[in-house]
């Protein structure tokens, strides 16, 4: 019996030493062979890109598919004797409907938006020198009472205009060859991207049709690897993550679409220049929480103010009112409290994840932070409950320590010192 126990101890020690050696080797490899590891990771991600696109599309289109299926299944069950066949038929029709909806939205954006955007950009480039001169004249007239300030502003605008025109006329022409190489590689990358999108669409169809089967297989593996208690916690956390991500992303897309359409209608009524281009910029950047309105307002203001300084000022007033309406009325109605984060953690998430992953990080940073916050909160509350301590934050705001004997929070209030009023000197 003792020999068996000793053998188990030695075997455990050997496994610990082997695991430590593997971890150290992996850590050394990551530090001194980081570029090779990163290249391998990028290559693997490039291979899996169609699958990733398919999973993302399936996740985004799943609410649309569920919406169609919710109304199709009862309708088909009235005319089909077999309920299982009606359910299967409803799933296939709903999946096709979701795919058609997605392709219809993309086609509508390309047909309606792209030609108008191209026309707006071409007109903007052609009219840029004249707009600069008009802006210079307007600024000079506006501050004509202060000749020194007018001269300084005029010099700054003239230098900016000359620099931009020389870049468009000379810098672009001298770099035609490099641009052609970039265009060629861009075309190749574009073709690969289109192929990946097509493969991703096929994969998304398979995932949406068989989502219950894939979920069942994942749960099967989960309960085979972990104990039921831990597996239950993992499944509950995954459901919460899906609730946070699904509610935030779908709500934010709908909110941005409403803001873009509303901006286009009002800007068209106000007869703003390049209303469609500006509305697209405002709608797309509105997807980014907190900083999105400011990011979209800067290029939009530049586009408008170069053509009409007065309308540029009107645009700033309009965008402030629009974002107030979105932040206080439209956004809360659509999103609700889908993340449960305070303003501090929202800004923190956008800055951190935006710095790491750019635009994608700014978009997904808030739901990722919400998931991290949820997990940490549950772990902390579980540990406090296990120790018999209260879980509400309010109890810890003014506490000073925990009594070892009673295991209760102790609140010690420092008495206020009486401040003697100095007698006024006569």
N, C-alpha and C positions, 0 to 999 in steps of 0.2 A: 504493500500500500504506500509506504514511504517512497519507494523507488518510483512509483507512478506519479506521486505528487512532485517529486524532484524533477522528473522528466517534463511535466507540464510547466513547472517554473522555468526550467532551462529553455524550453520551447518558446515560452512567452517572451523571455529575455532576448532570445535570438530573433524573434519576429520584430520586437521593438527596435533592436539594433539595425536590422535590415531595413525597416521602414524609415528610420532616421537617416540611414545612409542614402536611401533613394530620394528622400526629401532634400538632403544637402546637395546631392548630385543634380537634381532638377533645379534647385535654386542657383547653383553655379552655372548651369547651362543657360538659364534665363538671363543671368547678369552678363556673362562673357560671350554669349551667342544670341544676344537679343535680336539683332537684325535678321539673322537667319530664322529665328523663331517667328518674328513678325512677318517675314516673307512667306513662310510656310502657312501661317494663319491667314494671310491675305489670299494666298492661292487656294486654300480650302474654302474660304468664304466666296471666292469667285466661282468655284465649282458648284457650291451650294446656293448660289444666288437665285436660280429659278425656283428652287424649293422654298427659299425664304420669301420670295415675292408671292408665290402661291399661298403660303401660310398667312402672309399679311393681307392679301386680297380676300382670302376666305374669312379671316377675322373681321375685316371691314364690311364685307357683303353679307355676313351671317344675319345681322338684324333685318336687312331687306328680305332675305330668304325666309326668315321666320315670320315676317309680316305677311308675305304672300301665302305661306303654308298655313298660317292660322285661319285664313278665310277659305282657302282652297279645299282643305281636307273635309270639313263638314259638308261643303257643296258636292264633292265627289262621292262621299259616302251615301248620299241620297240616291245616286244613279248607279252605284256599283255594289254588288251583293257582298263581295269580300272586303272587309274593313282593312286588312293588311295591304291588299292591292291598291285600295284607295289612298292609303297612307304613303305607299311607295310612289304612286303616280303623282300625288301632291308634292312630294319631295323633289322629284325630277322636274316638274313644271315650275316649282318655286325657285329651284336652282337656276333653271334657264332664264326665268324672269329677272332674277337678281343680276345675272350676267348681262342680259340685254339692257337692264337699267344702267349698269356701269358703263358699258360701251356707248349707250345713248348719251350719257352725261359727257363722256370724253369727246364724242363726235360733236355734240352741241358746242362745247367749249372751243374746239378747233375751228368749226365753221363760223361761229358767231364772233369769237373773241380775237383769234389770231389775225385775220385780215384787218380788223379795226386797229389792233395794236401795231401792226406793221405800218399802216397808214399814219398813225399818230407818231410813231418813232421817226419815220421818214420826214414828215412835216416838221417835226421838232428839230431834226438835224439841219434841214434846209433853212429854216427860219431862225436858227440859233444866232448867227452874226447880227441880224437885224434886231432880234429881241435883246441882245446884249447892249446894242447902241441905244435902243429905246429905254432900257433900264438905266443906263448911264445918264441919259438926258433927264429922266424922271427924278433920279437921286439928286442931280445937280440943281434942278428946279426946287426940289423939296427942301434942300438945305442951302439955298442961295444966300440966305442971310449970313451964314458962316462960311466965308470964302476958304478958310484954311481946311475945315472939315470937308467941304465940297471937293476941293482939289485932291485931298488924300483919298476920299472914296472913289473919285473918278480915276485916279491912277491905279488903285487896286483893281477896279473892274476892268480897266483897259488892259492891264497886264494879264488878268485871268482870261480875257477874251482872246488876246494874242496867243497865249500859251495853248489854249484849247484849239484854236484854229490852226496853229502850226502843227500840233499833234495830228489833227484830222487830215491836213493836207500833205505834210512831210513825213511825220513819224509813221503813219500807217502805210504810206507808199514805200518807204525804205524797208519795211518789214513784211512785204508781201510774200516773200518766199517762206519765211517762218510761219506766216498765217496759213499759207497753202498746206504746209506740212501738218500744222495743227488741225486744219479742216479735214485733211485726209484721215488722220488718226481719229478725229472726231466722228467721221462718217463710219469708219470701221467699228468704233465703240458704239455708235448709234444703232448699227445693224445688229450687233451682239445684244444690245439692250432690248431691241424689239423682239429678237428671238427668245430672249429670257422672259420677256413679258408674255409672249404667246405660250411658252411652256408653263409659266406660272399660272396662266388662266386655266390650262388643262388640269394642273395640280389642284388649284382652288376648287374646281368642280368636284374632283374626287374627294377632297377633304369635306366639302359641304354635304355631299351625298352620304358619306359614311362617317360623319363626325361622332355619332354615338358609339360606333364600333371602335374608333381610335381612342375615344375617351375610356371605354371599357378595357381596352388592352393596356392603357397607361395605368389605370387603377389596379388591374391584375398584377402588373409588375411591381407596383408600389406596395401592395399588401404582401407580396412574396418576399420583398427585401426588408421592409420595416415591420415592426410590431403594430397591431391595430390601433393602439393609442396614438402613436406617432404618425401613422398613415392618415388617421382621421384629421389630425392637426394640419398636415400638409395639404390634404384635399380642401379643408376649410380655408386655408390661406390662399390656395389657388383660386377658389371661388371668389374670395374677396378681391384678389388682384384683377380678375376678370371684370368684376363689378366696377372697380376704380378705373381701369384702362378703358373699358367699353363705354362707360358713362361719360368720361372726360373727352375721349377722342371724338365719338359720334356727336356729343353735345357741342364741342368746340367747332367741328366742321359745319354743323347746322348754324351755329351762331355767326361764324365768319361769312357764310353764304348770305345770311340775312343782312349783315352789315354791308357786304359788297353790293347787293342789289339796292338796298336803301340809299347807299352813297351814290350809286349811279343815277337813281331817280332824282334825288335832290340836286346833285351837281348838274344834271341836264336841265332842270328847271332854272337853276341859277346861271345857266349858260357858261359854265366853266370850260376852259380849253382842255382838250384831251380827257373828257369826263370818263370814258371807258377805261383808258389806261390807268388813270388815277384810282378808279373804283376797284380795279383788279389788284393794284398794289395795296390799297387799304384792306381789301378783303383777305388777301393771302397773308399779309403780315399780322392780321388780327388773330390768326391761329396761335401765335406766340402769346402766352399770358403776360400781363403786366407791361412788358416792354414793347410788345407788338405794335400798339397804336403809335408810339413815338418813332419806331423804326420805319413804319410806313408813311408817317407824316412828313419826314424830312425830304425824301426824293420827290414826293408828290408836291410839296410846297415849292421846291426848286423848279419843277416842270411848269407850274402855274405862274410863279412870280416872274420868270423870265419873259413870259408872254404878256402878263398883266399884273403889275405890282399890287394894285388895289384889290384885284380878285384873289391874289395870294394871301392878303390879310383876311379877306372874307373866308377863305378856305381854312385858315388856322382857327378862326372862330367856329366855323362849322364842325371841324374835326374834334374840337374840344367838347362841343355840345353832343356830337354823335357818340363819343367815347363815354361821356357821362351817362347817356341813355343806355348804352350797352352795358356798362359796369353796374348800373343800379337797377335796371329794369329787364332788358333782354337776356343778359348773361345769367343772372340769378334764376330767372324763370326756366331757362333751358338746362343749365348745369346744376342748379341747386347747390347742395353741399357734397358734391361727388368726391372731393379729395379730403375734406376735413382738415386742411392745413391752414395755419394762420398766414398773414401777409409776409411775415419774416421768413418762414420756411419756403414760401413760393418764390420770393426773390433769391433766397439762398440756392434753391434747386436750379433756377434758371441760370444763375451766374456760374455755378459749379459744373453742371452738365453741359451747359452751352459752351463753356471753355474747353471741355473735353471733346465734345462731339459736334460742335457747331449748331447749325439750324435744327438738326434732328434732336440734339440734346436740349435745345431751348423748348422744343415742342413736347418731348417726352419726359423732360426733367421733372415736371410737377407730378405726374402720376407715379413715376419711379420713386420720388421722394415720399409720396403718400403711402406707397407699399412699404418702404423702409420704416416709415413712422409707425405704420400699423403693426408691423412685426415686432419692432422694439417695444412698443407700448404693451403688446400682449405678453412678451417675455418678462418685462418689468412687473406688470400686474400679477403674473403667475408667481414670480419670486416673492413679491410682497405678500400675496395671499398665503403662500406656503409658510412664511414667517409670522403670519398673524398680524400684519400691519395694514393700515388703511390704504386703499388704492387711489383715492381722490387727491389731486394735486393741491387742493385748497388746504388740506391738513398739514402740508409740509412747508407752507409759505412762511409761517412765523414760528415753527418749532426749532428748538436748539439741539435736542438730543433724544435718544430713546433710552428709557429706563431699563437696565439690565434685568431687574427682578420682576417688574410687572409687564415688561415688553410694551409699554405705552409711550406715546409721544409726550414729551415734556415741553411746555411752553413757558419760557422765562421772559417776563417783561421788564425791561430796564426802566426804572422810574424816571420821570422827567425832572430834570433839575430846575429848581426855581431860579429864574433870572431876576436878580434884584434891579429894580429900576433906579437908575441914577437920578439923584435929585438935581433938578435944574438949578443952575447957579443964578442967583439973582443978579 
